[in-house]
């Protein structure tokens, strides 16, 4: 996820303090020595080396289930496919759902780390590289650490913890699958849904925003139909490659010319597939689009514009039949409850200090965690967990320099994305524990 301007302004005031966090630690952050079981850093490296794609997170789920059982949670596997749910009851009190997503991405890792992924997996009949390029291995590790600490410190809270390890966030279907599999009927309805996402802001910084925090997401598949032929005789064919190229360029005008400057919308063509060899004009071309928005009216306008442009370009190219435009996945914006965000923000400030908790502004990355809160009818609070080396920001003294540094740090979904282990894991564990306990006082 991108480092946002609001975070840049904030970070400028604390750079000197952040530069040494990876060495000296943070006040109030529990150190790894107090947790039980496998060392969290080793656990993280293991998860990082063994990433799994959406709805195939069998090894990751087994690891989460093993650790939950070792901590004393009543644990159920196979919820919504590969999801895992742990329940820890500790007297009367609120129920808090802590969520971590487990799936990785079809990306070839290029970090050069000694624990870098070399995994490959089948995806739609094709062998693809797999890597934790979004940081879900951080999320899983932190929730395991939080589960251990909450179980070991039951004298400090009352209520019930639901530890939810969710599959398939990257394809937008995991949260819905768990809800449809009876998550709340089987394990009880929570009073709040909490979670975090690692981001390329300095480790030791946390970002929480009331209101719309993460964008709605739509994945759109477009199939453009041409008429195949020999590459030497294009006049006898209708070339879907040219049709697709023209469509991609015209789609860039959706945001720049049809969405108001004060509104937020992103339209990205992430994949373009057509043809097999140089001298054959194919019959079809496929485009895969990602659309991000916060306002339902803006979303509707963008999707309508995409379909209009696709159909118009097909007609202009003389396509023999209408194109296909299909919304494959769709989930709403993640909206943090304002009052709950205020309560969690105070708890996070107690972990890292008030001057290290920032409102990052709306994040155009998307998250299906809000599906849990909406289905349960309860507040959501989802925050950013800094994962970048604070030392990387030490040389920046002006706002422009900060933006330059932020732009050079590999972000989520980059093959170079590599959160620092310390203090990221310590802060992530402590943040989940503090947020949960703010809802479950003694």
C-alpha positions in Angstrom: 0.0 0.0 0.0 1.3 3.5 -0.8 2.7 5.8 1.8 0.2 8.6 1.9 0.8 12.3 2.1 -0.8 12.6 5.5 1.6 10.0 6.9 4.6 11.8 5.2 3.7 15.1 7.0 3.5 13.2 10.3 6.7 11.2 9.9 8.7 14.4 9.3 8.2 15.3 13.0 9.5 12.0 14.4 12.2 10.9 12.0 15.0 11.2 14.6 13.2 9.0 17.0 12.2 6.4 14.4 15.7 5.8 13.0 16.8 3.8 16.0 13.6 1.8 16.7 14.8 -1.3 15.1 17.6 -1.4 17.5 16.2 -0.2 20.8 12.6 -1.4 20.7 9.5 0.5 21.9 8.1 1.3 25.3 5.2 -1.0 26.2 6.0 -3.5 23.4 6.3 -7.1 24.6 9.6 -8.8 23.5 9.7 -12.2 21.9 11.2 -13.8 25.0 7.9 -13.7 26.9 5.9 -15.7 24.3 5.7 -19.5 24.2 6.3 -21.9 21.4 8.3 -21.3 18.3 10.1 -18.0 18.2 7.9 -15.5 16.2 10.8 -14.4 14.0 11.5 -18.0 13.0 7.8 -18.7 12.5 7.6 -15.6 10.2 10.5 -16.8 8.1 9.0 -20.2 7.7 5.7 -18.8 6.6 7.4 -16.4 4.2 9.3 -19.3 2.6 6.1 -21.3 2.1 3.5 -19.0 0.6 0.2 -20.4 -0.7 -2.4 -19.0 -3.1 -6.0 -18.2 -2.3 -8.1 -21.1 -1.0 -5.0 -23.3 -1.1 -3.5 -22.1 2.3 -3.4 -25.7 3.7 0.1 -25.5 5.3 -0.4 -22.0 6.6 -3.8 -23.0 8.1 -2.3 -26.1 9.7 0.4 -23.9 11.3 -2.1 -21.4 12.6 -4.3 -24.3 14.0 -1.3 -25.9 15.7 -0.3 -22.7 17.4 -3.8 -21.8 18.5 -4.2 -25.3 20.1 -0.9 -25.0 21.8 -2.1 -21.6 23.3 -5.3 -23.2 24.6 -7.8 -22.1 22.0 -10.7 -24.3 20.9 -9.7 -24.6 17.3 -11.7 -25.4 14.1 -10.2 -25.9 10.7 -11.8 -25.8 7.2 -14.1 -22.9 7.8 -15.0 -21.3 4.5 -12.5 -23.6 2.7 -9.1 -23.3 4.5 -10.1 -20.8 7.2 -9.2 -21.4 10.8 -11.1 -20.2 13.9 -9.8 -20.2 17.5 -12.1 -19.5 20.4 -10.7 -18.5 23.9 -13.4 -17.9 26.5 -12.4 -16.1 29.7 -15.5 -15.3 31.7 -18.4 -12.9 30.9 -17.6 -10.0 28.7 -17.5 -8.8 25.1 -16.4 -10.9 22.2 -13.6 -9.5 20.0 -12.8 -10.9 16.6 -9.1 -10.6 15.6 -8.5 -11.3 11.9 -5.5 -12.2 9.8 -5.5 -13.1 6.1 -3.3 -16.0 5.0 -3.0 -16.0 1.2 0.0 -15.0 -1.0 0.3 -13.7 -4.5 1.4 -15.1 -7.9 4.6 -13.1 -7.8 8.2 -14.1 -8.2 10.1 -12.8 -5.1 13.2 -10.7 -5.9 14.2 -9.5 -2.4 17.3 -11.7 -2.2 16.5 -12.5 1.4 18.0 -15.8 2.8 14.4 -16.8 3.5 13.0 -15.7 0.2 10.2 -17.8 -1.4 11.1 -20.1 -4.3 7.6 -21.7 -4.3 5.5 -22.4 -7.4 1.9 -23.5 -7.6 -0.8 -24.4 -10.0 -3.0 -21.5 -11.0 -5.7 -22.2 -13.6 -3.6 -25.0 -15.1 -0.4 -22.9 -15.2 2.6 -23.1 -12.9 3.2 -19.7 -11.3 5.7 -18.4 -8.7 4.2 -17.5 -5.4 5.4 -15.0 -2.8 4.1 -13.2 0.3 4.4 -9.9 -1.6 1.5 -8.3 0.4 2.7 -9.2 3.9 0.0 -11.6 5.0 2.7 -13.7 6.6 3.3 -10.8 8.9 -0.5 -10.7 9.7 -0.6 -14.5 10.5 2.5 -14.3 12.7 1.3 -11.3 14.7 -2.1 -12.9 15.3 -0.4 -16.0 16.6 1.7 -13.9 18.9 -1.3 -12.0 20.1 -3.2 -15.3 20.7 -0.3 -16.5 22.8 -0.1 -13.4 24.9 -3.9 -13.1 25.4 -4.0 -16.8 26.5 -1.0 -16.3 28.9 -2.4 -13.1 30.4 -6.1 -14.0 31.1 -6.0 -12.2 34.4 -5.9 -8.9 32.5 -9.1 -9.2 30.5 -12.6 -10.8 30.5 -14.6 -11.9 27.5 -14.1 -14.1 24.4 -11.4 -13.9 21.7 -12.2 -15.1 18.2 -9.0 -15.5 16.3 -9.9 -15.8 12.7 -7.3 -16.8 10.0 -9.0 -16.0 6.7 -8.2 -17.4 3.3 -8.4 -15.7 -0.1 -8.3 -12.0 0.7 -6.4 -11.3 -2.5 -9.3 -12.6 -4.6 -11.9 -10.9 -2.4 -13.8 -14.1 -1.5 -12.4 -15.4 1.8 -14.3 -13.3 4.3 -17.6 -14.0 2.5 -16.8 -17.7 2.3 -16.3 -17.9 6.1 -19.5 -16.0 6.8 -21.5 -18.2 4.4 -20.0 -21.3 6.2 -21.7 -20.2 9.4 -18.9 -18.3 11.1 -21.1 -16.4 13.5 -23.7 -19.1 13.9 -21.0 -21.6 14.8 -18.7 -19.5 16.9 -20.8 -16.6 18.2 -21.2 -13.0 17.0 -18.5 -10.6 18.0 -18.9 -7.1 19.5 -16.1 -5.6 17.3 -13.9 -6.7 14.4 -10.2 -5.7 14.7 -7.2 -6.2 12.4 -4.2 -4.6 10.8 -2.2 -4.5 7.5 1.5 -4.1 7.2 2.5 -1.1 5.1 5.6 0.6 3.8 5.6 3.2 6.5 8.3 3.1 9.2 8.1 0.2 11.6 7.0 1.6 14.9 4.4 3.9 13.3 0.7 2.9 13.2 -2.0 4.4 11.1 -5.7 4.4 12.0 -8.4 6.4 10.3 -12.1 6.8 11.3 -14.6 6.5 8.5 -13.9 5.2 5.0 -10.4 3.7 5.4 -9.8 1.2 2.6 -11.4 1.4 -0.9 -14.1 -0.8 -2.4 -12.7 -3.1 -5.0 -14.1 -4.5 -8.3 -12.3 -6.9 -10.6 -13.6 -6.8 -14.2 -12.9 -9.2 -17.0 -13.2 -8.0 -20.6 -13.1 -10.3 -23.6 -12.8 -8.6 -27.0 -13.8 -10.7 -30.0 -12.0 -10.3 -33.3 -11.5 -12.5 -36.3 -8.3 -14.4 -36.5 -6.1 -14.8 -39.5 -2.5 -14.8 -40.9 -0.3 -12.0 -39.6 0.7 -11.2 -43.2 -2.9 -10.4 -44.2 -4.4 -8.2 -41.5 -7.0 -6.9 -44.0 -8.7 -10.3 -43.9 -9.0 -10.3 -40.1 -10.3 -8.2 -37.3 -7.3 -7.7 -34.9 -8.3 -8.0 -31.2 -4.8 -7.0 -30.1 -5.1 -3.6 -31.7 -8.7 -3.4 -30.3 -7.4 -4.2 -26.8 -4.6 -1.7 -27.1 -6.9 1.1 -28.1 -9.3 0.1 -25.3 -6.5 0.2 -22.6 -5.5 3.7 -23.7 -9.0 5.0 -23.7 -9.7 3.5 -20.3 -7.1 5.9 -18.9 -9.7 8.7 -19.5 -12.2 7.2 -17.1 -10.6 8.7 -14.0 -8.9 11.7 -15.7 -12.0 12.9 -17.6 -15.1 11.4 -16.0 -14.5 11.4 -12.3 -14.5 14.7 -10.4 -11.2 16.0 -9.1 -12.4 15.8 -5.6 -13.5 12.2 -5.8 -11.2 9.1 -5.5 -11.1 6.4 -8.1 -8.4 4.1 -9.6 -8.8 2.1 -12.8 -5.9 -0.3 -13.5 -5.5 -2.7 -16.3 -3.4 -5.4 -14.7 -3.4 -8.1 -17.4 -3.7 -8.2 -21.2 -3.7 -11.6 -22.8 -3.9 -12.4 -26.5 -2.3 -14.6 -29.1 0.3 -17.3 -29.1 2.9 -16.5 -31.8 4.0 -13.6 -33.9 2.4 -14.4 -37.2 -1.1 -15.3 -36.2 -3.8 -12.8 -35.5 -5.9 -14.3 -32.6 -9.6 -14.5 -32.4 -9.9 -12.9 -28.9 -8.1 -10.7 -26.4 -8.7 -10.5 -22.6 -8.2 -7.6 -20.2 -8.4 -7.8 -16.4 -9.2 -4.6 -14.6 -9.0 -3.5 -11.0 -11.3 -0.6 -10.0 -11.0 1.1 -6.6 -13.4 3.7 -5.1 -15.0 4.9 -1.9 -18.3 6.4 -3.1 -20.9 4.1 -4.6 -21.9 6.8 -7.1 -18.3 7.1 -8.2 -18.0 3.3 -8.5 -21.2 3.1 -10.6 -20.0 5.8 -12.9 -16.6 4.2 -13.4 -18.1 0.8 -14.1 -20.6 2.3 -16.6 -17.8 4.2 -18.3 -15.7 1.1 -18.6 -18.5 -0.9 -20.3 -19.3 2.0 -22.6 -15.7 2.4 -23.7 -15.2 -1.3 -24.3 -18.3 -1.6 -26.4 -17.5 1.6 -28.4 -13.9 0.4 -29.2 -15.2 -2.9 -30.3 -17.7 -1.3 -32.6 -15.1 1.1 -34.0 -12.8 -1.9 -34.8 -15.6 -3.7 -36.6 -15.7 -6.6 -34.1 -17.9 -9.5 -35.4 -19.7 -9.7 -32.1 -20.3 -7.8 -28.8 -17.5 -7.9 -26.2 -18.1 -9.5 -22.8 -17.8 -7.4 -19.7 -18.0 -9.3 -16.4 -17.5 -8.2 -12.8 -15.7 -11.2 -11.3 -15.4 -10.0 -7.7 -16.7 -7.1 -5.8 -16.6 -6.0 -2.1 -17.3 -2.7 -0.4 -15.1 -0.1 1.2 -13.8 -0.9 4.7 -15.3 1.8 6.9 -13.9 2.2 10.4 -16.5 3.1 13.1 -15.5 6.5 14.4 -16.1 5.9 18.1 -14.4 2.5 17.9 -11.5 3.9 16.0 -11.0 6.5 18.7 -10.9 3.8 21.4 -8.5 1.7 19.5 -6.4 4.7 18.6 -5.9 5.4 22.4 -4.9 1.8 23.0 -2.4 1.9 20.1 -1.0 5.2 21.5 -0.3 3.3 24.7 1.8 0.8 22.7 4.0 3.1 20.6 3.3 6.6 21.9 0.7 9.1 20.8 3.2 10.8 18.4 3.6 7.5 16.5 -0.1 7.0 15.7 -1.1 8.8 12.5 -4.3 9.2 10.4 -2.9 8.0 7.0 -5.8 9.3 5.0 -8.0 7.1 2.8 -6.0 4.1 1.4 -6.9 3.1 -2.1 -5.8 -0.5 -1.4 -8.8 -2.7 -0.6 -9.7 -5.2 2.1 -12.6 -7.6 2.5 -12.3 -7.5 6.3 -15.3 -5.2 6.4 -17.5 -8.1 5.3 -17.1 -9.6 8.8 -18.2 -6.4 10.5 -21.1 -5.8 8.1 -22.4 -9.4 8.4 -22.2 -9.2 12.2 -23.6 -5.7 12.4 -20.8 -4.5 14.6 -18.0 -1.9 14.4 -14.8 -2.4 12.4 -11.4 -0.9 13.2 -8.6 -1.8 10.7 -5.3 0.0 10.9 -1.9 0.2 9.2 1.2 -1.5 10.8 4.5 0.1 9.8 6.9 -2.4 8.3 9.6 -0.4 6.6 13.1 0.1 8.0 12.9 3.5 9.9 16.5 4.1 8.9 15.4 4.5 5.3 13.7 7.7 6.3 16.5 9.2 8.3 18.0 11.3 5.6 14.8 13.1 4.7 14.4 16.6 6.1 11.7 18.1 3.9 8.3 17.0 2.7 9.5 16.5 -0.9 12.4 14.4 0.4 9.9 12.3 2.4 7.8 11.7 -0.7 10.9 10.8 -2.7 11.9 8.2 0.0 8.4 6.8 0.2 8.3 6.4 -3.6 11.6 4.4 -3.6 10.6 1.9 -0.9 9.0 -1.2 -2.4 5.4 -1.4 -1.5 2.8 -4.2 -1.1 2.5 -6.4 -4.2 6.1 -5.5 -5.3 8.4 -8.5 -5.8 10.8 -6.5 -3.6 8.4 -5.9 -0.7 10.3 -7.0 2.5 9.0 -5.8 5.9 11.7 -5.6 8.6 11.2 -8.3 11.2 12.0 -6.1 14.2 10.2 -4.1 15.5 7.4 -4.9 13.1 6.4 -8.2 14.7 6.7 -6.9 18.2 4.6 -3.8 17.5 2.0 -5.9 15.5 1.6 -8.4 18.4 1.3 -5.6 21.0 -1.1 -3.6 18.9 -3.5 -6.5 18.5 -3.3 -7.3 22.2 -3.8 -3.7 23.3 -6.7 -3.2 20.9 -8.4 -6.4 22.0 -8.0 -5.6 25.7 -9.4 -2.1 25.2 -12.8 -3.9 24.5 -12.4 -6.5 27.2 -11.4 -4.8 30.5 -11.1 -6.8 33.7 
